[in-house]
C-alpha cells in the first residue's frame, strides 16, 4: 500500500470518526453503547473465525423458537432503535469488514444485556444467476428488525433461535418455521 493511499484511507477513517463523534457526542450513554457496539463487532468477527457454528448457535437461544412478534413497550422500542443506530455508527469504524453476521451477533448480545426478547435468524436465497446460494443473518426484537433489514425479505429463514430473558413477562412461542428441513426426525419405530 502506498503512502498516499494510506493517507487517504486514514483521512476517510478520521472523517467517519468525526461524524460518528458528532452523532453520539451529545448523549454519554449512547456514546458508551456505540463504544460497546464497536468492541462487540470486533469480538464477533473473531468468534466467527475461531469458533465452529454449532458452538455459536448453542448460545443464541432456543432452536426453532421465536420470541413473540407482538409490539413491545415504547421504552423498549427506544432501546432497540438505539442498539440498531449504535451498530450502524460503529460498523464502518471497525478495522475489520463487518457484514450481517457480526452485526447480528452484536445486536443479539446487546439485546440480551438489555434483557429484551429477540430472535436470531439464518436465511438463504438463490443468487442472481440462480446457480448458487446467498446467505444472510438478521435479528428481530418484537416486530422490529434490528439488523439485516431490508435485505432479510429476500431470504427464506432456515433456522430461528429465540431468546426470552428469564425476567421477561413474555412467554416463548413455537417457531413458525416448521418446514421439512426444520422438523425433528421421528424414529422409525
DRENKOLSE-199564 format. One record per residue (C-alpha): x, y, z; chain. Coordinates in pm, whole numbers, padded with zeros to 5 digits. Layout:
BEGIN
{px:X py:Y pz:Z cadena:A}
...
END
This chain:
BEGIN
{px:00000 py:00000 pz:00000 cadena:A}
{px:00147 py:00335 pz:-00100 cadena:A}
{px:00178 py:00623 pz:00145 cadena:A}
{px:-00076 py:00834 pz:-00048 cadena:A}
{px:-00344 py:00561 pz:-00038 cadena:A}
{px:-00264 py:00502 pz:00331 cadena:A}
{px:-00307 py:00875 pz:00397 cadena:A}
{px:-00638 py:00890 pz:00210 cadena:A}
{px:-00760 py:00581 pz:00395 cadena:A}
{px:-00663 py:00741 pz:00726 cadena:A}
{px:-00835 py:01064 pz:00620 cadena:A}
{px:-01159 py:00879 pz:00536 cadena:A}
{px:-01143 py:00699 pz:00870 cadena:A}
{px:-01093 py:01030 pz:01055 cadena:A}
{px:-01388 py:01186 pz:00870 cadena:A}
{px:-01614 py:00892 pz:00960 cadena:A}
{px:-01493 py:00906 pz:01321 cadena:A}
{px:-01570 py:01277 pz:01341 cadena:A}
{px:-01921 py:01219 pz:01202 cadena:A}
{px:-01978 py:00937 pz:01450 cadena:A}
{px:-01849 py:01152 pz:01737 cadena:A}
{px:-02091 py:01427 pz:01635 cadena:A}
{px:-02376 py:01175 pz:01630 cadena:A}
{px:-02301 py:01040 pz:01976 cadena:A}
{px:-02134 py:01338 pz:02143 cadena:A}
{px:-02449 py:01485 pz:02296 cadena:A}
{px:-02555 py:01170 pz:02482 cadena:A}
{px:-02293 py:00997 pz:02701 cadena:A}
{px:-02499 py:00678 pz:02741 cadena:A}
{px:-02531 py:00647 pz:02363 cadena:A}
{px:-02158 py:00708 pz:02326 cadena:A}
{px:-02097 py:00418 pz:02566 cadena:A}
{px:-02340 py:00198 pz:02373 cadena:A}
{px:-02161 py:00285 pz:02048 cadena:A}
{px:-01822 py:00206 pz:02201 cadena:A}
{px:-01956 py:-00127 pz:02329 cadena:A}
{px:-02100 py:-00199 pz:01982 cadena:A}
{px:-01762 py:-00125 pz:01824 cadena:A}
{px:-01590 py:-00366 pz:02064 cadena:A}
{px:-01852 py:-00639 pz:02018 cadena:A}
{px:-01831 py:-00611 pz:01638 cadena:A}
{px:-01457 py:-00683 pz:01654 cadena:A}
{px:-01502 py:-00965 pz:01906 cadena:A}
{px:-01786 py:-01112 pz:01696 cadena:A}
{px:-01563 py:-01120 pz:01390 cadena:A}
{px:-01301 py:-01312 pz:01590 cadena:A}
{px:-01562 py:-01552 pz:01727 cadena:A}
{px:-01691 py:-01622 pz:01375 cadena:A}
{px:-01340 py:-01710 pz:01257 cadena:A}
{px:-01237 py:-01916 pz:01560 cadena:A}
{px:-01549 py:-02092 pz:01690 cadena:A}
{px:-01747 py:-02359 pz:01500 cadena:A}
{px:-02103 py:-02268 pz:01402 cadena:A}
{px:-02259 py:-02536 pz:01623 cadena:A}
{px:-02091 py:-02383 pz:01929 cadena:A}
{px:-02213 py:-02034 pz:01835 cadena:A}
{px:-02571 py:-02145 pz:01779 cadena:A}
{px:-02574 py:-02325 pz:02116 cadena:A}
{px:-02560 py:-01981 pz:02284 cadena:A}
{px:-02817 py:-01800 pz:02070 cadena:A}
{px:-03136 py:-01928 pz:02231 cadena:A}
{px:-03395 py:-02199 pz:02182 cadena:A}
{px:-03358 py:-02373 pz:01847 cadena:A}
{px:-03668 py:-02348 pz:01622 cadena:A}
{px:-03833 py:-02097 pz:01853 cadena:A}
{px:-03914 py:-01733 pz:01804 cadena:A}
{px:-03959 py:-01454 pz:02052 cadena:A}
{px:-04307 py:-01301 pz:02023 cadena:A}
{px:-04353 py:-01057 pz:01736 cadena:A}
{px:-04608 py:-00852 pz:01932 cadena:A}
{px:-04548 py:-00486 pz:01982 cadena:A}
{px:-04308 py:-00400 pz:02261 cadena:A}
{px:-04337 py:-00115 pz:02512 cadena:A}
{px:-04223 py:00229 pz:02397 cadena:A}
{px:-03918 py:00242 pz:02628 cadena:A}
{px:-03800 py:-00098 pz:02499 cadena:A}
{px:-03857 py:00010 pz:02140 cadena:A}
{px:-03641 py:00315 pz:02206 cadena:A}
{px:-03366 py:00087 pz:02339 cadena:A}
{px:-03392 py:-00139 pz:02032 cadena:A}
{px:-03360 py:00160 pz:01798 cadena:A}
{px:-03057 py:00286 pz:01992 cadena:A}
{px:-02891 py:-00056 pz:01961 cadena:A}
{px:-02950 py:-00054 pz:01584 cadena:A}
{px:-02821 py:00301 pz:01547 cadena:A}
{px:-02511 py:00231 pz:01760 cadena:A}
{px:-02422 py:-00072 pz:01546 cadena:A}
{px:-02470 py:00123 pz:01223 cadena:A}
{px:-02246 py:00404 pz:01352 cadena:A}
{px:-01976 py:00171 pz:01491 cadena:A}
{px:-01957 py:-00074 pz:01198 cadena:A}
{px:-01771 py:00147 pz:00947 cadena:A}
{px:-01518 py:00240 pz:01217 cadena:A}
{px:-01404 py:-00115 pz:01290 cadena:A}
{px:-01071 py:-00229 pz:01146 cadena:A}
{px:-01240 py:-00546 pz:01017 cadena:A}
{px:-01504 py:-00574 pz:00748 cadena:A}
{px:-01836 py:-00613 pz:00926 cadena:A}
{px:-02111 py:-00786 pz:00730 cadena:A}
{px:-02450 py:-00905 pz:00852 cadena:A}
{px:-02315 py:-01184 pz:01075 cadena:A}
{px:-02109 py:-00971 pz:01318 cadena:A}
{px:-02389 py:-00712 pz:01316 cadena:A}
{px:-02642 py:-00977 pz:01418 cadena:A}
{px:-02420 py:-01130 pz:01687 cadena:A}
{px:-02357 py:-00783 pz:01830 cadena:A}
{px:-02726 py:-00690 pz:01825 cadena:A}
{px:-02819 py:-01021 pz:01986 cadena:A}
{px:-02561 py:-00970 pz:02263 cadena:A}
{px:-02674 py:-00611 pz:02330 cadena:A}
{px:-03040 py:-00711 pz:02340 cadena:A}
{px:-02957 py:-00992 pz:02584 cadena:A}
{px:-02771 py:-00743 pz:02804 cadena:A}
{px:-03082 py:-00525 pz:02795 cadena:A}
{px:-03300 py:-00828 pz:02882 cadena:A}
{px:-03510 py:-00787 pz:02570 cadena:A}
{px:-03660 py:-01086 pz:02385 cadena:A}
{px:-03514 py:-01140 pz:02039 cadena:A}
{px:-03492 py:-01393 pz:01759 cadena:A}
{px:-03174 py:-01466 pz:01562 cadena:A}
{px:-03241 py:-01589 pz:01204 cadena:A}
{px:-03023 py:-01770 pz:00949 cadena:A}
{px:-03159 py:-01745 pz:00595 cadena:A}
{px:-03069 py:-01836 pz:00238 cadena:A}
{px:-03177 py:-01737 pz:-00114 cadena:A}
{px:-03064 py:-01816 pz:-00465 cadena:A}
{px:-02814 py:-01570 pz:-00608 cadena:A}
{px:-02887 py:-01351 pz:-00914 cadena:A}
{px:-02791 py:-01625 pz:-01162 cadena:A}
{px:-02987 py:-01888 pz:-00973 cadena:A}
{px:-02685 py:-02118 pz:-00961 cadena:A}
{px:-02572 py:-02070 pz:-00601 cadena:A}
{px:-02697 py:-01971 pz:-00261 cadena:A}
{px:-02653 py:-01645 pz:-00076 cadena:A}
{px:-02686 py:-01644 pz:00299 cadena:A}
{px:-02798 py:-01374 pz:00537 cadena:A}
{px:-02840 py:-01332 pz:00912 cadena:A}
{px:-03076 py:-01094 pz:01091 cadena:A}
{px:-03214 py:-01022 pz:01439 cadena:A}
{px:-03571 py:-00928 pz:01530 cadena:A}
{px:-03697 py:-00785 pz:01857 cadena:A}
{px:-04075 py:-00762 pz:01873 cadena:A}
{px:-04196 py:-00651 pz:01530 cadena:A}
{px:-03874 py:-00453 pz:01469 cadena:A}
{px:-03586 py:-00599 pz:01262 cadena:A}
{px:-03276 py:-00471 pz:01442 cadena:A}
{px:-03008 py:-00578 pz:01192 cadena:A}
{px:-03029 py:-00723 pz:00843 cadena:A}
{px:-03322 py:-00514 pz:00716 cadena:A}
{px:-03448 py:-00469 pz:00447 cadena:A}
{px:-03241 py:-00743 pz:00282 cadena:A}
{px:-03397 py:-01009 pz:00507 cadena:A}
{px:-03718 py:-01005 pz:00299 cadena:A}
{px:-03534 py:-01172 pz:00011 cadena:A}
{px:-03425 py:-01470 pz:00220 cadena:A}
{px:-03610 py:-01775 pz:00345 cadena:A}
{px:-03544 py:-01840 pz:00713 cadena:A}
{px:-03368 py:-02173 pz:00759 cadena:A}
{px:-03320 py:-02152 pz:01136 cadena:A}
{px:-03451 py:-01937 pz:01418 cadena:A}
{px:-03315 py:-01907 pz:01770 cadena:A}
{px:-03547 py:-01736 pz:02014 cadena:A}
{px:-03421 py:-01580 pz:02334 cadena:A}
{px:-03665 py:-01489 pz:02610 cadena:A}
{px:-03495 py:-01334 pz:02914 cadena:A}
{px:-03572 py:-01503 pz:03246 cadena:A}
{px:-03716 py:-01188 pz:03396 cadena:A}
{px:-03928 py:-01111 pz:03093 cadena:A}
{px:-04307 py:-01135 pz:03127 cadena:A}
{px:-04325 py:-01273 pz:02772 cadena:A}
{px:-04351 py:-01649 pz:02722 cadena:A}
{px:-04175 py:-01829 pz:02439 cadena:A}
{px:-04387 py:-01946 pz:02149 cadena:A}
{px:-04302 py:-02217 pz:01897 cadena:A}
{px:-04141 py:-02101 pz:01578 cadena:A}
{px:-04347 py:-02064 pz:01265 cadena:A}
{px:-04054 py:-02225 pz:01089 cadena:A}
{px:-04185 py:-02578 pz:01064 cadena:A}
{px:-04078 py:-02683 pz:00717 cadena:A}
{px:-03941 py:-03028 pz:00638 cadena:A}
{px:-03580 py:-02914 pz:00689 cadena:A}
{px:-03657 py:-02785 pz:01039 cadena:A}
{px:-03867 py:-03071 pz:01176 cadena:A}
{px:-03701 py:-03308 pz:01416 cadena:A}
{px:-03699 py:-03652 pz:01252 cadena:A}
{px:-03910 py:-03917 pz:01427 cadena:A}
{px:-03758 py:-04255 pz:01496 cadena:A}
{px:-03892 py:-04529 pz:01264 cadena:A}
{px:-04027 py:-04744 pz:01549 cadena:A}
END
